[in-house]
Structure formats: structure tokens, C-alpha cells
Amino acid sequence: MFSDTQLAPMKAKSVISVSKLPNVDYVYNPYIGCSFGCLYCYSRYMGRFFGHSKAQWGSYVYWKSNAIQLLEKESIRIKKKGGLVLIGSVTDCYQPIEKKLHLTRDSLRIFLKNQIPISILTKSTLAERDFDLLTQFNYCEFGVSVSILDSKVSRTFEPLVSTPRERIKLLRKANQSGLDTYTFIGPIHPFLSNTQAIFRRVSNITNSIMGEIINLKCGNWKNIQSSLRKLDIFDEDYKNQANSESFYLKNKHILNIMCERSSIKFKGIYKHYNPGLKGPSNI
Ligand code: SF4
């Protein structure tokens, strides 16, 4: 799994940052880079801090070797201030290297010791390993991302993450363990993501839902085009839909209505195409 990935430790100056995302106050990422290397991933901009091009996303992972020491100190400050910490905002904290390093697990012990409210989002079944810790938090949201239900189609965009079926199974186990579960439906692709079908698969095992329209402005377009070619989808049609207000509104409407009918909390949909708005804040 790691043979083609450059792996190296790094020293961080700090590990908890104030969040620019809605619904969370802070973010914590024990890793920089993600060997899952999803073709659409917009975290690829992180590479510029380490001399990597956007095209190299997926080929390197740095782990913060002093993360635990810094977290011990910073978590005391966060505990005093209060607020929710999202673990894994620009990387999957349960990517393959975590199995060996257990940096996420060691970090969870510190968050737990201080009872800091956390939110985790993953595409990896490795997360089940830590349910014993997650269930001890006074407040812990556990989220799983699902973008495309069909495994073969999913593989063209996200070849190394757990399959959609495995992720839904993980969400079910989290729900059965008593965790506060959420489903992140995203990225939502034109022609490929069936938000209604995904909703139906998770509606009895998720407490809330949010979504995200595919972000095409982060150096991922060539990758997406090559996947679309394999699927015989015309890239201009895909792009036009992805960038249209109507596509966003349609998906938002569908999820809003379905959540309302099922008494599931709907946390909105991110979109990226409006040039008047910065980043994923236009929920
Ligand atoms: S798992 Fe998440 S962070 Fe990792 S490459 Fe895929 S989208 Fe990016």
C-alpha cells in the first residue's frame, strides 16, 4: 500500500487551528497529505507548503511527529475556550499509515482526557478500531462520506478508500454503538451521485446529513476528465451542470425535503462555484 507513497515525519508549530468551515470551531489534522489520493480531492493545495505540485496529491504523507506533545498543551487552551474540533479536515485521519502509527488514536486519548467535543469524518473502515474511545466522549459526532453508490464507478474517482458499501456498514456500526452519526454526501457529481438513493441507504442510521457539490477549481479537472472518459460522460456537460445554480438547488431541495420527512437534521450543502464567495462557506 505504501510502496509508491513518500512517507516522512515533520515537526509542526501548532496542531489545532481555528476553523473556516461552518458547524465547527477548530480543525485538527495529524497528517499532511493522504495516500488514498482520491482524484477529486481539493486538499491537494496543501502540497505547495512542501514543494509538491497539485498533480502529486496522493503520493506523499507527512506525519506530525510532535503532534501529541503539542496537543497535550493546546487541548488545555481549547478546553477553556470551548468549541467543536473537526479531526481530519484536509486529510483522512484513518488513512493506511494510521494503522501503523496510531497517531489519530493517541490524539483521541488526549481529546478524551479533556472531554473536548469532536467531530470525525472518514472514508475508512479503520475508524471502527477506535469506537471504544469515541463512545466515551460526552460529545462526539462520527461522519462517513459517500459520493457514489456504485462501487465500480466509485473506484474510478476514489480507488483506494473503503467501498461505499463498507462505509455504509461502518456508519451502521457507529450508529449501533451509540455514536452521534452524520453522513457527508459528497462530492456530489452530475450524472453519477444519486443523492436520493444515498439518503435512502443511510436514513435509518444517521442523525444528520450534509452535502457538497464537486469542487472543480482546485487543480483536479484533468483527473476528473480522465475518469469521465472511462465512463463515457461528456466532460463539458458534466462541468456545466456542476457549475450551475440549478444543480446545487435541486440537490439541496431533495435533501432538505427528505430530511424533513424523516426528522433528520439537514446541515446544508457546500458549493464552490460562486466567485463572489470564498471557500466552502456558502452553505
Ligand atoms: S480520503 Fe479525503 S482527504 Fe484523502 S484523498 Fe480522499 S478526499 Fe482527499
Residues whose N, C-alpha, C, O or C-beta is under 5 A from the ligand:
A	BS01	SF4	C34 F36 G37 C38 C41 S43 V90 T91 D92 K123
